[in-house]
Amino acid sequence: MVKRTGTARRKTRGISTKNIRRKGKISISSYFTQFENGDKALLKVEPAVHNGTYFRRFHGKIAEVVKKHGSCYEVKILDKGKEKTLNVHPVHLRKVA
């Protein structure tokens, strides 16, 4: 049987690094952004916050907010023809008009 190599965060150097001008404390407004059910949101990881992240394959996808789940949101995405649900912290979500 083949052993799994690494963890879910492997090969994420490009995703989990910030531009030098973006480094520092994150804005509190992005931390407490409110979403309604049915809102569209872009999955974009915030490297300063580790909790509530998702698997690296979903980076850059558009998701639909299903419901609030504690301090995170349950979002629905379409991945390779299958519908998947993720629990994502609002720091990693950007509103899409």
N, C-alpha and C positions, 0 to 999 in steps of 0.2 A: 504494500500500500504506500502511496506517495504521501510524504509529510508536508504539511503546510509550511511555507516559508514566510516568516515575518508576521506582521499584524495588520490591522485595518488601516493604519496610518503610514504604511511604507510607501515609498515613491511619491510623497506629497511635498517635496521640498519647494516646488514652484507654487503650489496652492497655499502652503502654510508660511510663506514669507511675505513681509510687507515692504512696500517701497519706503525708502528712507524718509520721505516727507510725511508718510502716514503713521510712522512709529510713535508710540506714546500711549497715553490713556485714550480709551475709546469714549465716544460721546454717550452721555447718559440717555439721550433721546433715542438712540438706536438700540439701547439695551431694553427700553421699555416701550417699544413700538407696539401699537395695538393693531390687530388684524381681525376682520370679520369673517364669518363663514362664507366661503365662495370667492374670497379675494384671491387674486393671482399674485404670486411672489416668486422672486428669483432666488435660487439657492446659491449663495456666495459666502464662503467660509470667512469668519473673522478669526485670524490666527491667535489673537490675544485671549480668546475665550475657548477653553477646551471642552466644556460640558455642552451637551446638546448638538454636537457635530454629527455629520452623516458620513456615509461611505464616499470615498473620493470619486467614484464613478458618476455620482449625481451632481457634481459641481457644475454650475452653469445652467442647470435645467430650470424650467418654469414649473412651479407647483401650485396646486390649489389648496387653500386652507380648508380643512374639514371641521376641526374643533380645537378648543383650547384644552391642553392636557397638563395641568399643573402650571409651571411657569413657561412651559414650551407649547408649541402648536403641533397638532397632528396634520400633516400635509400629504396630499395624494399626488403621485407623479406617474408618468408613463415611461417605463424602462424596458426597452427591447420588446415592445408589444404587450407587456404585462403591467397591470396597475399595481403600484406598491405604495404603502403608507410608511411615513417616517415621522419620528418625533424630533422636531428641530427647535432650537432656542431662537427667539426673535432676533438676536444679534446676527445670525447667519441668514436672515431673510431680508430681501429688499422689495419694496412695493413696486408692482408693475401696473402702469396705467392702462 
